[in-house]
Structures are given as C-alpha cells and as structure tokens.
Amino acid sequence: MSKKANKQAIIDIIRMKPVWESEEDAEKELHYYHVTDALNRKWQTIGLNVSDAIQVFEHGNDDNWTRIIEPAPYNPNLTVNDLINMLNISPEATGIRNDMQIILNTVERRNEYVNRIVNVNRESRFLLLHHMKDEYLQHGQLTDEKFIQLYTVNPVEALTMYFLQSIDIIMFWEWANANGTAEKAIDYKREKPLLPFIQAIERAEDEARGIVSGF
C-alpha cells in the first residue's frame, strides 16, 4: 500500500460533473468530486466513484486535479485543542502538542496555520509549525516592553513566549544562576533571533565566568 500524502479526515464528499463527456458506461466516467475536510476546507479531486476519489485525495495536492478550492473560514473561537482534534494528532504525540500550545498561542496564529497547511500528515504538520515559529521569532517577536512586563510577573512563562519553546523552572534556575535577566535575553535575541534558550544559558554562564562569548 502506498504511503498517504494526505491523511486529512473527510467530513463530506459530493460527486460533481464528469471530467469529460464519455459515451461509455456511466460507471466508467471520471467525475469531479468536492471534498470537505476536517479543517472545513473544500477540495476538488477526481475519481470513478467515491472510493476512487478518496484514494486520489489521499495522494495529496497536485495543483491540478486535487487542490483546495475554498479555504477554511476564519474561526474566532479556534483553540489549540480544536486544532489538534481536527488534525487527528494522537495523545502520544506530546512533542507537537506542546509545541502547538506554545507557538500557536493566539487565535490569529491558529487560523494562519489552518490557512497555510495543505496536505495533512506528520511531516507537513511539523515542518509548517516550525517554519512559522522561525517567522514569528524573526518578525513577530514580543515587544521588549511586553516581555519585561511578563517577566516581572512570571519569568518562566515570559521566557517560554519569548523563545517559543518549552522552558521549565529548572532551566530558569540555570538562567538565573548565570545572572540571566530579561534585559540580557533581549540583547541576545537582538543578535540572534532564532537563539535557543539553552544557548542563551550557556552564553550567560560564560559571561558569568568572565569568558567572552559570541554567536
């Protein structure tokens, strides 16, 4: 069995007009089909019958026979849990679940994710999520003022939002013990927006020991 490129769940499928007129048996006519997926997007695909059309759909987008013809409407109430269920992400996939909670932390970002993903499979979900993370770190970063404000209230949460990665209390203690501050995090990220937090800790530790460190 060939590997499915599009594992997106189907919630509706409707047979449309024939792809081309045929004088043969109607059962052998190739028809267009309109598919509504679990993200509420409408696709067009083709097939001899419903089962055939579903198999073609599962082969994924080809910008010709199988493609999205209507994007999902904006959902102002879309939650991360909604998105996880729509994408059929298993409970065991804790890594991407946690990443989605952190990276897609606004309803606008969650709707953007729905708008930008095409084929739904494990690889595409991961690649798009982390591509968007890099974009946010470079172009949609928390303002310095907002980060400092959050840091004074809950530094672990502030650092998690600022670095868009899971940061626990132990990592924060390592940061604090290396004289890490909100201002120092801002300075580091100005030099290297995609800096992982572990590297920020290492640089702070080097500086605390009097070692000149750079990126």
C-alpha positions as CSV (number, residue, x, y, z in Angstrom):
1,M,0.0,0.0,0.0
2,S,1.4,3.4,-0.9
3,K,2.0,6.0,1.8
4,K,-0.8,8.5,2.1
5,A,0.4,12.1,1.5
6,N,-2.8,13.5,2.8
7,K,-4.2,11.8,6.0
8,Q,-6.8,14.6,6.5
9,A,-10.2,13.3,7.7
10,I,-13.1,13.8,5.3
11,I,-16.4,15.1,6.6
12,D,-18.3,15.3,3.3
13,I,-17.8,14.3,-0.3
14,I,-20.1,15.1,-3.3
15,R,-19.9,13.9,-6.9
16,M,-19.9,16.7,-9.4
17,K,-20.0,16.9,-13.2
18,P,-17.9,14.4,-15.4
19,V,-14.3,15.4,-16.1
20,W,-15.1,15.0,-19.8
21,E,-18.1,13.6,-21.7
22,S,-18.0,9.9,-22.5
23,E,-20.2,7.6,-24.5
24,E,-19.1,4.7,-22.4
25,D,-20.8,3.1,-19.5
26,A,-21.6,5.8,-16.9
27,E,-19.9,3.7,-14.2
28,K,-16.6,4.2,-16.1
29,E,-16.9,8.0,-16.3
30,L,-14.4,10.1,-14.4
31,H,-16.1,12.7,-12.2
32,Y,-15.0,15.7,-10.2
33,Y,-15.7,15.3,-6.5
34,H,-15.9,18.1,-3.9
35,V,-14.4,17.1,-0.6
36,T,-14.8,18.9,2.7
37,D,-12.0,18.1,5.2
38,A,-11.9,18.3,8.9
39,L,-10.4,21.7,8.8
40,N,-13.5,22.9,6.9
41,R,-11.7,23.4,3.6
42,K,-13.3,22.4,0.3
43,W,-11.2,20.4,-2.2
44,Q,-11.7,19.4,-5.7
45,T,-10.5,15.9,-6.8
46,I,-11.5,13.3,-9.3
47,G,-12.5,9.6,-9.3
48,L,-14.6,6.9,-11.0
49,N,-16.5,6.6,-7.7
50,V,-16.4,7.8,-4.1
51,S,-13.8,5.3,-3.0
52,D,-11.6,6.1,-6.0
53,A,-11.9,9.9,-5.4
54,I,-10.9,9.4,-1.7
55,Q,-7.8,7.5,-2.8
56,V,-6.9,10.3,-5.2
57,F,-7.5,12.8,-2.4
58,E,-5.2,10.9,-0.1
59,H,-2.4,11.1,-2.7
60,G,-2.3,14.8,-1.9
61,N,-2.4,18.2,-3.6
62,D,-1.1,18.3,-7.2
63,D,-2.4,21.9,-8.1
64,N,-4.4,20.4,-10.9
65,W,-6.8,17.5,-10.3
66,T,-6.6,17.7,-6.5
67,R,-6.5,21.1,-4.9
68,I,-8.1,23.3,-2.3
69,I,-10.8,25.4,-4.0
70,E,-12.2,27.1,-0.8
71,P,-10.1,27.9,2.2
72,A,-11.5,27.4,5.7
73,P,-13.4,30.3,7.0
74,Y,-11.8,32.3,9.8
75,N,-12.8,30.8,13.2
76,P,-12.6,33.4,16.0
77,N,-13.1,30.6,18.6
78,L,-10.5,28.2,17.3
79,T,-8.5,26.7,20.2
80,V,-5.3,24.6,20.1
81,N,-7.3,21.6,21.3
82,D,-9.7,22.1,18.4
83,L,-6.8,22.2,16.0
84,I,-5.2,19.1,17.5
85,N,-8.5,17.2,17.1
86,M,-9.0,18.4,13.5
87,L,-5.5,17.3,12.6
88,N,-6.1,14.0,14.3
89,I,-2.9,14.3,16.4
90,S,-2.6,11.3,18.7
91,P,-2.3,11.8,22.5
92,E,1.1,10.1,22.4
93,A,2.4,12.9,20.1
94,T,3.2,15.1,23.1
95,G,6.0,17.0,21.4
96,I,4.0,18.6,18.7
97,R,1.0,19.1,21.0
98,N,3.2,21.1,23.4
99,D,4.8,23.0,20.5
100,M,1.4,23.9,19.2
101,Q,0.4,25.3,22.5
102,I,3.4,27.5,22.7
103,I,3.9,28.6,19.1
104,L,0.2,28.9,18.1
105,N,-0.6,31.0,21.1
106,T,-3.2,33.3,19.6
107,V,-6.3,32.6,17.6
108,E,-4.8,34.5,14.7
109,R,-1.8,32.2,14.6
110,R,-4.0,29.1,14.8
111,N,-6.2,30.3,11.9
112,E,-3.0,31.2,9.9
113,Y,-1.8,27.6,10.4
114,V,-5.1,26.2,9.0
115,N,-4.8,28.6,6.1
116,R,-1.2,27.6,5.2
117,I,-1.2,23.9,5.7
118,V,-2.1,21.9,2.5
119,N,-1.5,18.1,2.8
120,V,-2.0,16.9,6.4
121,N,0.5,14.3,7.6
122,R,3.0,14.1,10.4
123,E,5.9,15.7,8.4
124,S,3.9,18.6,7.0
125,R,2.3,19.4,10.4
126,F,5.8,19.6,12.0
127,L,7.6,21.4,9.2
128,L,5.0,24.2,8.8
129,L,4.7,24.7,12.6
130,H,8.5,25.2,13.0
131,H,8.7,27.3,9.9
132,M,6.1,29.6,11.4
133,K,7.9,29.6,14.7
134,D,11.1,30.9,12.9
135,E,9.0,33.6,11.2
136,Y,7.5,34.7,14.5
137,L,10.9,34.8,16.2
138,Q,12.3,37.0,13.4
139,H,9.3,39.2,12.6
140,G,6.6,38.8,15.2
141,Q,8.6,38.8,18.5
142,L,7.1,40.1,21.7
143,T,8.0,43.7,22.2
144,D,10.7,44.5,24.7
145,E,8.2,46.3,26.9
146,K,5.7,43.4,26.9
147,F,8.4,40.8,27.6
148,I,9.8,42.8,30.5
149,Q,6.3,43.2,31.9
150,L,5.6,39.5,31.7
151,Y,9.0,38.7,33.1
152,T,8.3,40.6,36.3
153,V,5.1,38.6,36.9
154,N,6.1,35.1,35.7
155,P,9.6,34.7,34.2
156,V,9.2,31.1,33.1
157,E,6.0,31.9,31.1
158,A,7.7,35.1,29.7
159,L,10.7,33.2,28.5
160,T,8.6,30.4,27.0
161,M,6.6,33.0,25.0
162,Y,9.8,34.9,24.1
163,F,11.8,31.9,22.9
164,L,8.7,30.0,21.7
165,Q,9.9,26.8,23.3
166,S,9.1,24.8,26.5
167,I,11.0,26.2,29.4
168,D,10.7,24.8,32.9
169,I,11.6,26.0,36.3
170,I,14.9,24.1,36.3
171,M,16.0,25.8,33.1
172,F,15.0,29.1,34.6
173,W,17.1,28.5,37.7
174,E,20.1,27.8,35.5
175,W,19.5,31.0,33.7
176,A,19.0,33.0,36.9
177,N,22.1,31.4,38.5
178,A,24.1,32.6,35.4
179,N,22.9,36.2,36.1
180,G,20.3,35.9,33.3
181,T,17.9,38.8,33.2
182,A,15.1,39.9,30.9
183,E,17.4,42.6,29.5
184,K,20.1,40.1,28.8
185,A,17.6,37.9,26.9
186,I,16.6,40.9,24.8
187,D,20.3,41.7,24.0
188,Y,21.0,38.1,23.0
189,K,17.9,37.8,20.8
190,R,18.7,41.1,19.0
191,E,21.9,39.5,17.9
192,K,20.4,36.1,17.1
193,P,16.6,36.0,16.9
194,L,16.5,32.2,16.5
195,L,18.7,31.6,19.5
196,P,17.6,28.5,21.5
197,F,17.2,29.1,25.2
198,I,19.9,26.5,26.1
199,Q,22.4,28.6,24.1
200,A,21.3,31.7,25.9
201,I,22.0,30.0,29.2
202,E,25.4,28.8,28.0
203,R,26.4,32.3,26.9
204,A,25.2,33.8,30.3
205,E,27.3,31.2,32.1
206,D,30.4,32.0,30.0
207,E,29.9,35.7,30.7
208,A,29.5,35.0,34.5
209,R,32.8,33.2,34.4
210,G,34.4,36.1,32.6
211,I,34.6,34.2,29.3
212,V,33.9,36.4,26.2
213,S,31.3,34.6,24.2
214,G,29.8,35.3,20.8
215,F,27.4,33.7,18.3
